[in-house]
Amino acid sequence: MDQDLRGRLKHITDVLWAGGVTNPVTYIEQISYLIFLKLLDEEESSRELKARMIGDKTAGNGVLLFPGQSNRYRWSKWKFKSGADLRNFVRDEVFPYMASLLKEEPQIASYFRDAVLEILDPNVLKQVIDEIDKIGFSKLGTDVKGDIFEYLLTHLGQSALNGQFRTPRQIRTMMVEMVDPDFGDTISDPACGTGGFLIDAVEYILAKYSTEPKEVPIYGEEWLEKRDQTLEEAKRQIPTLQTYRKGCGDSIPDWGQLEYSIFGTDVSRQMMRIAMMNLVLHGIRHASVKRANALSEIGGLTDEDLYRKYKVVLSNPPFAGVLPKESIRRDLPTNSKKSELLFLAVMMESLAPGGQCAVVVPEGLLFGSTKAHVEMRRRLIEDFDLRAVVSLPAGVFRPYAGVKTGVLVFARPVNTDETRDRSEDKVWFYEVRADGYDPDRIAGGVRPETPGRNDIPDLLRHWKAYRNSRFTDPPGVEANAMLQAGSEEPRCWWTTAKKVTENDCNLAAGRYKPRVAEPPPDEEPADLIRETLAIERGIASGLEKLLRQVEADE
């Protein structure tokens, strides 16, 4: 994304802020509405061009969105309006028309259902529309359009809405790489928020199917510009620099199949709209993103939603919720009312044979002693292939939350009726102590970058070797081993499913962490004995003196 486009986006957000739209979630949603309307106008122009070229009014991608009299609702027809006339027309006519397209474009209708224009100042609205009008979205590559929304989402780093916040990119990209999604996989996030995991999974697949993918630091390409370095120079200077790959997906066999393989739900309509627009700007127009509560019997899920199985599940669900028992889905294998256990149950149930899941969980889920906690972990050990438990630093979600978290990576066996003995299956642990950001400081609403301190690239190198062994040869040392004095404190270790079961299915990484022996003392043993005897004589002498005083007082 070039400086001109970045400056235009900054101007839009500044205008909205000055105009009284100060909640970042709200103004990102408002910008999403307007970008969507501009995108639809550009798409309509493309359909009209194709229709004229071959003389078929229905040519292109389906029928026209704005036929006949409805042509007046197109961006290009009303963008010249101003004042109250502009605001009232967009609010009272354009939005309701888009919400009415239930038959023609159900996803667009869903997007604009209950949509409210909250830019009340006509002058502010006009400035925003004029700036967006200068952006030719159809001329931008998918990666640039995706960067537009990623830029807007950085503003969510300054606030959270009802406890909702974005999972940091360094954690998302780590989790995506660990489950290694591929074209043809159905991908789900039952608590998708702004769609970060879905976007990262799509970008991972696009990079796989690109003839010339590029490597990008987790801090963004602008980070390199500020340092006036190439990526190669930065990596030589910072060996622990974490990167990910991006590409245009020019070798994707069927773009439509990719679009229809993405599924997400969220309880917030605002979040649903932001996630949908995020996907649209990344080229995924027909993802199944809907407002629903994945935990509830009456949460808006259809029977098809409930019984659909996915090859990849990625999520960072809410931790602190407690649902009324009457509202909880009856098909979930837990009696708990805690949202973290319920979401884990949802993911376990929705995973297809051979499918993989990576999920952020509060550390308490790993060692909680309630019956619900123990039974959920037991099921994870006995019915699934639990491949990894990643311990994350305490400050990874600051400034929103300081709760200690971990990541579970597991798979459903291909043969779900398999009764083989799993007791010798390996469970791998990795302790991430640094994630590329300062765990203790907050500056400008975010944690400052510390690219020289990041364990994630090392984790991913070990994980690749583990995966190449078909998860039979875990890196690191065996659990609870005693390492020689002077050894480096281990970052990763492993144990067997049998030992986890013997420990009440406790999955806390520290429970199995190998220890480094204390170095032997430098002093001579005889000198230590003499010192000990001298100390003991001093104690005995003091006690005798105290005894004499007590006897004299009697």
LUMVEXDO-911771 format. One record per residue (C-alpha): residue number from 1; x, y, z. Coordinates in steps of 0.05 Angstrom, whole numbers, plus 5000, padded with zeros to 4 digits. Layout:
<sites>
SITE    k     X     Y     Z
SITE  NUM     X     Y     Z
...
</sites>
This chain:
<sites>
SITE    k     X     Y     Z
SITE    1  5000  5000  5000
SITE    2  5032  5065  4978
SITE    3  5038  5130  5017
SITE    4  4982  5164  4978
SITE    5  4931  5110  4995
SITE    6  4954  5106  5067
SITE    7  4948  5182  5073
SITE    8  4878  5180  5043
SITE    9  4855  5128  5094
SITE   10  4886  5168  5151
SITE   11  4849  5230  5128
SITE   12  4783  5191  5127
SITE   13  4792  5166  5199
SITE   14  4814  5235  5222
SITE   15  4752  5267  5191
SITE   16  4706  5217  5224
SITE   17  4741  5226  5291
SITE   18  4734  5302  5287
SITE   19  4662  5293  5265
SITE   20  4643  5257  5329
SITE   21  4648  5184  5305
SITE   22  4701  5166  5356
SITE   23  4691  5092  5370
SITE   24  4739  5055  5323
SITE   25  4691  4996  5317
SITE   26  4636  5044  5295
SITE   27  4676  5083  5244
SITE   28  4707  5020  5214
SITE   29  4636  4994  5206
SITE   30  4613  5060  5174
SITE   31  4672  5061  5126
SITE   32  4656  4988  5109
SITE   33  4586  5007  5087
SITE   34  4612  5061  5041
SITE   35  4668  5019  5013
SITE   36  4618  4963  4999
SITE   37  4573  5011  4961
SITE   38  4632  5035  4920
SITE   39  4654  4964  4906
SITE   40  4584  4945  4883
SITE   41  4582  5005  4836
SITE   42  4649  4984  4805
SITE   43  4624  4913  4798
SITE   44  4560  4938  4764
SITE   45  4602  4977  4714
SITE   46  4641  4914  4698
SITE   47  4576  4875  4688
SITE   48  4549  4929  4642
SITE   49  4612  4929  4601
SITE   50  4608  4854  4591
SITE   51  4535  4859  4573
SITE   52  4550  4911  4520
SITE   53  4607  4871  4491
SITE   54  4566  4808  4479
SITE   55  4497  4840  4475
SITE   56  4469  4802  4534
SITE   57  4438  4842  4592
SITE   58  4451  4785  4640
SITE   59  4523  4775  4621
SITE   60  4578  4776  4673
SITE   61  4569  4752  4743
SITE   62  4493  4745  4745
SITE   63  4440  4798  4733
SITE   64  4450  4872  4745
SITE   65  4445  4895  4818
SITE   66  4412  4960  4800
SITE   67  4363  4948  4743
SITE   68  4314  5000  4717
SITE   69  4293  5053  4767
SITE   70  4338  5025  4821
SITE   71  4397  5051  4782
SITE   72  4391  5114  4824
SITE   73  4417  5076  4885
SITE   74  4485  5066  4853
SITE   75  4544  5102  4883
SITE   76  4560  5137  4818
SITE   77  4490  5167  4815
SITE   78  4485  5197  4885
SITE   79  4558  5213  4903
SITE   80  4549  5284  4875
SITE   81  4494  5300  4925
SITE   82  4511  5343  4986
SITE   83  4483  5368  5052
SITE   84  4422  5337  5084
SITE   85  4399  5312  5015
SITE   86  4460  5266  5012
SITE   87  4455  5241  5084
SITE   88  4379  5228  5079
SITE   89  4384  5193  5012
SITE   90  4439  5145  5035
SITE   91  4406  5133  5102
SITE   92  4333  5128  5081
SITE   93  4337  5100  5010
SITE   94  4404  5068  4993
SITE   95  4412  5027  5057
SITE   96  4340  5000  5055
SITE   97  4347  4982  4981
SITE   98  4410  4941  4994
SITE   99  4375  4906  5052
SITE  100  4317  4888  5006
SITE  101  4359  4845  4959
SITE  102  4342  4781  4995
SITE  103  4328  4741  4932
SITE  104  4379  4773  4885
SITE  105  4438  4780  4933
SITE  106  4424  4749  5001
SITE  107  4494  4763  5028
SITE  108  4489  4837  5011
SITE  109  4419  4839  5042
SITE  110  4447  4805  5105
SITE  111  4503  4855  5107
SITE  112  4457  4915  5106
SITE  113  4402  4886  5150
SITE  114  4392  4933  5208
SITE  115  4448  4977  5181
SITE  116  4446  5048  5209
SITE  117  4483  5108  5181
SITE  118  4516  5139  5242
SITE  119  4554  5194  5205
SITE  120  4502  5247  5221
SITE  121  4539  5309  5199
SITE  122  4527  5316  5123
SITE  123  4593  5353  5113
SITE  124  4632  5297  5146
SITE  125  4595  5246  5104
SITE  126  4610  5285  5041
SITE  127  4685  5289  5057
SITE  128  4688  5214  5070
SITE  129  4650  5197  5006
SITE  130  4695  5243  4965
SITE  131  4758  5209  4992
SITE  132  4732  5138  4981
SITE  133  4710  5158  4911
SITE  134  4783  5172  4893
SITE  135  4801  5099  4906
SITE  136  4792  5054  4846
SITE  137  4783  4987  4881
SITE  138  4776  4947  4816
SITE  139  4846  4970  4795
SITE  140  4878  4948  4861
SITE  141  4905  4878  4872
SITE  142  4873  4834  4925
SITE  143  4934  4843  4969
SITE  144  4929  4919  4967
SITE  145  4854  4918  4981
SITE  146  4868  4872  5039
SITE  147  4921  4919  5065
SITE  148  4869  4975  5065
SITE  149  4826  4939  5115
SITE  150  4886  4915  5156
SITE  151  4905  4988  5163
SITE  152  4836  5006  5187
SITE  153  4836  4948  5236
SITE  154  4899  4974  5270
SITE  155  4853  5027  5300
SITE  156  4820  4972  5341
SITE  157  4886  4969  5379
SITE  158  4862  5032  5415
SITE  159  4797  5005  5442
SITE  160  4756  4943  5454
SITE  161  4681  4933  5450
SITE  162  4649  4890  5504
SITE  163  4714  4853  5514
SITE  164  4724  4839  5439
SITE  165  4794  4849  5412
SITE  166  4837  4824  5356
SITE  167  4885  4766  5365
SITE  168  4955  4793  5351
SITE  169  4981  4777  5282
SITE  170  5043  4741  5308
SITE  171  4998  4691  5344
SITE  172  4949  4683  5287
SITE  173  5002  4669  5235
SITE  174  5036  4619  5282
SITE  175  4971  4581  5292
SITE  176  4954  4581  5217
SITE  177  5022  4554  5199
SITE  178  5016  4500  5251
SITE  179  4950  4473  5221
SITE  180  4975  4484  5150
SITE  181  4909  4495  5113
SITE  182  4905  4478  5039
SITE  183  4860  4491  4980
SITE  184  4797  4450  4986
SITE  185  4796  4451  5062
SITE  186  4734  4479  5095
SITE  187  4757  4530  5147
SITE  188  4717  4555  5206
SITE  189  4721  4604  5264
SITE  190  4660  4600  5310
SITE  191  4678  4666  5344
SITE  192  4708  4702  5284
SITE  193  4708  4775  5308
SITE  194  4739  4817  5253
SITE  195  4757  4754  5213
SITE  196  4831  4754  5227
SITE  197  4840  4679  5229
SITE  198  4798  4669  5166
SITE  199  4838  4722  5129
SITE  200  4905  4694  5151
SITE  201  4883  4624  5130
SITE  202  4863  4651  5061
SITE  203  4929  4689  5054
SITE  204  4967  4626  5074
SITE  205  4932  4586  5019
SITE  206  4941  4642  4967
SITE  207  5015  4644  4982
SITE  208  5018  4568  4972
SITE  209  4986  4576  4904
SITE  210  5026  4637  4880
SITE  211  5082  4633  4830
SITE  212  5118  4691  4864
SITE  213  5098  4697  4938
SITE  214  5133  4750  4979
SITE  215  5156  4747  5051
SITE  216  5131  4802  5098
SITE  217  5150  4819  5170
SITE  218  5094  4812  5221
SITE  219  5102  4886  5233
SITE  220  5082  4902  5160
SITE  221  5120  4928  5100
SITE  222  5118  4999  5127
SITE  223  5163  4975  5183
SITE  224  5217  4960  5132
SITE  225  5206  5028  5099
SITE  226  5216  5064  5165
SITE  227  5281  5025  5177
SITE  228  5303  5037  5105
SITE  229  5321  4963  5098
SITE  230  5305  4905  5053
SITE  231  5276  4843  5085
SITE  232  5342  4806  5075
SITE  233  5380  4861  5111
SITE  234  5331  4861  5169
SITE  235  5335  4785  5176
SITE  236  5411  4786  5177
SITE  237  5408  4839  5232
SITE  238  5351  4805  5270
SITE  239  5355  4729  5265
SITE  240  5290  4722  5306
SITE  241  5249  4767  5260
SITE  242  5181  4733  5248
SITE  243  5153  4736  5177
SITE  244  5095  4707  5137
SITE  245  5083  4698  5063
SITE  246  5034  4735  5018
SITE  247  5014  4721  4946
SITE  248  4960  4735  4894
SITE  249  4939  4661  4888
SITE  250  4948  4660  4812
SITE  251  4951  4584  4813
SITE  252  4886  4574  4853
SITE  253  4848  4520  4814
SITE  254  4778  4546  4829
SITE  255  4769  4613  4863
SITE  256  4695  4600  4876
SITE  257  4711  4536  4914
SITE  258  4759  4576  4958
SITE  259  4706  4629  4972
SITE  260  4653  4578  4991
SITE  261  4700  4541  5038
SITE  262  4704  4598  5090
SITE  263  4656  4598  5149
SITE  264  4651  4645  5208
SITE  265  4601  4666  5261
SITE  266  4600  4720  5314
SITE  267  4547  4744  5363
SITE  268  4559  4817  5345
SITE  269  4529  4844  5281
SITE  270  4582  4898  5279
SITE  271  4637  4846  5281
SITE  272  4601  4804  5229
SITE  273  4599  4863  5181
SITE  274  4672  4881  5193
SITE  275  4693  4808  5182
SITE  276  4652  4804  5118
SITE  277  4682  4869  5090
SITE  278  4751  4845  5110
SITE  279  4740  4782  5069
SITE  280  4709  4820  5010
SITE  281  4771  4864  5005
SITE  282  4815  4802  5007
SITE  283  4776  4776  4947
SITE  284  4730  4729  4985
SITE  285  4661  4755  4967
SITE  286  4620  4693  4981
SITE  287  4644  4668  5048
SITE  288  4591  4643  5096
SITE  289  4598  4695  5152
SITE  290  4536  4704  5195
SITE  291  4512  4732  5260
SITE  292  4500  4674  5307
SITE  293  4517  4647  5376
SITE  294  4554  4582  5364
SITE  295  4540  4559  5436
SITE  296  4466  4570  5439
SITE  297  4406  4526  5423
SITE  298  4371  4588  5398
SITE  299  4433  4625  5373
SITE  300  4413  4630  5300
SITE  301  4447  4567  5273
SITE  302  4411  4524  5222
SITE  303  4412  4448  5223
SITE  304  4462  4451  5166
SITE  305  4507  4496  5208
SITE  306  4502  4449  5268
SITE  307  4520  4386  5229
SITE  308  4572  4414  5182
SITE  309  4643  4389  5193
SITE  310  4707  4427  5178
SITE  311  4778  4407  5160
SITE  312  4808  4468  5195
SITE  313  4784  4505  5256
SITE  314  4821  4567  5281
SITE  315  4795  4610  5338
SITE  316  4807  4654  5399
SITE  317  4739  4650  5432
SITE  318  4715  4692  5492
SITE  319  4737  4664  5559
SITE  320  4696  4697  5613
SITE  321  4625  4682  5593
SITE  322  4575  4638  5630
SITE  323  4512  4617  5593
SITE  324  4445  4598  5624
SITE  325  4437  4523  5621
SITE  326  4372  4529  5583
SITE  327  4407  4565  5525
SITE  328  4465  4517  5515
SITE  329  4465  4470  5456
SITE  330  4444  4400  5477
SITE  331  4492  4366  5427
SITE  332  4554  4391  5463
SITE  333  4593  4339  5504
SITE  334  4598  4378  5568
SITE  335  4553  4399  5625
SITE  336  4594  4462  5638
SITE  337  4565  4532  5630
SITE  338  4633  4564  5621
SITE  339  4644  4593  5551
SITE  340  4716  4569  5544
SITE  341  4695  4496  5554
SITE  342  4633  4504  5511
SITE  343  4673  4534  5453
SITE  344  4725  4478  5458
SITE  345  4667  4428  5456
SITE  346  4639  4463  5394
SITE  347  4706  4457  5358
SITE  348  4716  4385  5377
SITE  349  4646  4368  5352
SITE  350  4653  4406  5287
SITE  351  4721  4377  5267
SITE  352  4719  4329  5207
SITE  353  4758  4264  5208
SITE  354  4830  4284  5192
SITE  355  4814  4356  5209
SITE  356  4858  4400  5252
SITE  357  4844  4454  5304
SITE  358  4886  4508  5336
SITE  359  4851  4547  5391
SITE  360  4872  4598  5444
SITE  361  4850  4577  5514
SITE  362  4858  4608  5583
SITE  363  4912  4572  5622
SITE  364  4861  4552  5675
SITE  365  4829  4506  5624
SITE  366  4894  4466  5621
SITE  367  4896  4449  5695
SITE  368  4827  4465  5724
SITE  369  4805  4412  5774
SITE  370  4730  4414  5764
SITE  371  4697  4352  5736
SITE  372  4679  4389  5672
SITE  373  4751  4411  5661
SITE  374  4781  4342  5674
SITE  375  4730  4306  5630
SITE  376  4740  4354  5572
SITE  377  4815  4344  5574
SITE  378  4806  4269  5581
SITE  379  4764  4268  5518
SITE  380  4816  4310  5482
SITE  381  4869  4259  5501
SITE  382  4829  4196  5488
SITE  383  4787  4214  5427
SITE  384  4833  4263  5391
SITE  385  4906  4269  5372
SITE  386  4930  4324  5418
SITE  387  4993  4346  5382
SITE  388  5017  4408  5419
SITE  389  5006  4453  5479
SITE  390  5038  4521  5468
SITE  391  5047  4565  5529
SITE  392  5041  4639  5512
SITE  393  5071  4698  5550
SITE  394  5026  4731  5602
SITE  395  5025  4799  5566
SITE  396  5007  4775  5497
SITE  397  4936  4805  5499
SITE  398  4953  4870  5535
SITE  399  4925  4922  5541
SITE  400  4858  4886  5537
SITE  401  4872  4827  5583
SITE  402  4929  4801  5625
SITE  403  4903  4730  5630
SITE  404  4955  4676  5617
SITE  405  4937  4635  5556
SITE  406  4959  4576  5515
SITE  407  4945  4545  5447
SITE  408  4919  4475  5437
SITE  409  4933  4441  5371
SITE  410  4895  4376  5359
SITE  411  4867  4333  5304
SITE  412  4809  4285  5297
SITE  413  4833  4215  5275
SITE  414  4815  4197  5204
SITE  415  4783  4133  5228
SITE  416  4737  4157  5284
SITE  417  4718  4085  5302
SITE  418  4791  4068  5314
SITE  419  4803  4034  5381
SITE  420  4879  4031  5380
SITE  421  4918  4044  5444
SITE  422  4936  4118  5447
SITE  423  4974  4115  5513
SITE  424  5042  4122  5479
SITE  425  5021  4179  5433
SITE  426  5064  4240  5444
SITE  427  5042  4308  5470
SITE  428  5091  4365  5453
SITE  429  5099  4427  5496
SITE  430  5132  4492  5476
SITE  431  5141  4552  5522
SITE  432  5139  4618  5485
SITE  433  5174  4669  5530
SITE  434  5176  4726  5479
SITE  435  5131  4740  5420
SITE  436  5163  4799  5386
SITE  437  5129  4852  5429
SITE  438  5146  4881  5497
SITE  439  5104  4844  5549
SITE  440  5109  4899  5602
SITE  441  5100  4965  5566
SITE  442  5042  4998  5529
SITE  443  5055  5057  5482
SITE  444  5000  5090  5442
SITE  445  4952  5035  5461
SITE  446  4996  4978  5437
SITE  447  5057  4939  5459
SITE  448  5123  4965  5429
SITE  449  5158  4919  5380
SITE  450  5217  4876  5403
SITE  451  5236  4838  5339
SITE  452  5301  4814  5371
SITE  453  5262  4776  5424
SITE  454  5214  4727  5391
SITE  455  5211  4651  5403
SITE  456  5158  4638  5350
SITE  457  5205  4628  5291
SITE  458  5242  4576  5333
SITE  459  5176  4542  5351
SITE  460  5156  4538  5278
SITE  461  5223  4508  5258
SITE  462  5215  4454  5311
SITE  463  5142  4444  5291
SITE  464  5160  4433  5218
SITE  465  5209  4378  5238
SITE  466  5156  4347  5283
SITE  467  5104  4348  5228
SITE  468  5154  4317  5179
SITE  469  5162  4259  5227
SITE  470  5086  4249  5223
SITE  471  5083  4270  5296
SITE  472  5123  4210  5321
SITE  473  5189  4244  5339
SITE  474  5176  4307  5380
SITE  475  5233  4357  5388
SITE  476  5263  4371  5456
SITE  477  5274  4326  5516
SITE  478  5226  4280  5553
SITE  479  5183  4309  5608
SITE  480  5211  4319  5678
SITE  481  5281  4301  5657
SITE  482  5338  4326  5699
SITE  483  5387  4363  5655
SITE  484  5460  4372  5671
SITE  485  5481  4433  5709
SITE  486  5497  4491  5663
SITE  487  5449  4467  5609
SITE  488  5405  4519  5575
SITE  489  5335  4521  5602
SITE  490  5293  4482  5551
SITE  491  5239  4515  5509
SITE  492  5205  4450  5488
SITE  493  5194  4380  5516
SITE  494  5146  4322  5508
SITE  495  5109  4269  5546
SITE  496  5062  4211  5531
SITE  497  4986  4211  5533
SITE  498  4991  4158  5587
SITE  499  5031  4204  5633
SITE  500  4982  4260  5621
SITE  501  4925  4215  5640
SITE  502  4961  4193  5703
SITE  503  4967  4267  5721
SITE  504  4891  4277  5720
SITE  505  4897  4300  5647
SITE  506  4934  4362  5670
SITE  507  4961  4399  5608
SITE  508  4998  4456  5642
SITE  509  5067  4459  5609
SITE  510  5102  4472  5675
SITE  511  5077  4405  5702
SITE  512  5123  4368  5654
SITE  513  5180  4418  5645
SITE  514  5250  4387  5652
SITE  515  5294  4417  5706
SITE  516  5366  4439  5703
SITE  517  5409  4411  5760
SITE  518  5440  4460  5808
SITE  519  5515  4467  5796
SITE  520  5559  4432  5849
SITE  521  5589  4480  5901
SITE  522  5659  4505  5890
SITE  523  5679  4495  5963
SITE  524  5714  4433  5989
SITE  525  5666  4384  6023
SITE  526  5708  4384  6087
SITE  527  5703  4460  6091
SITE  528  5627  4456  6082
SITE  529  5623  4405  6139
SITE  530  5665  4448  6185
SITE  531  5620  4509  6169
SITE  532  5558  4469  6183
SITE  533  5586  4443  6250
SITE  534  5604  4514  6270
SITE  535  5534  4538  6255
SITE  536  5504  4480  6295
SITE  537  5550  4494  6355
SITE  538  5529  4566  6354
SITE  539  5456  4545  6355
SITE  540  5469  4495  6412
SITE  541  5507  4548  6452
SITE  542  5450  4598  6444
SITE  543  5398  4546  6466
SITE  544  5439  4528  6528
SITE  545  5445  4602  6547
SITE  546  5369  4611  6537
SITE  547  5357  4549  6580
SITE  548  5399  4576  6638
SITE  549  5360  4642  6635
SITE  550  5294  4606  6638
SITE  551  5316  4563  6698
SITE  552  5342  4625  6735
SITE  553  5274  4659  6726
SITE  554  5239  4600  6757
</sites>
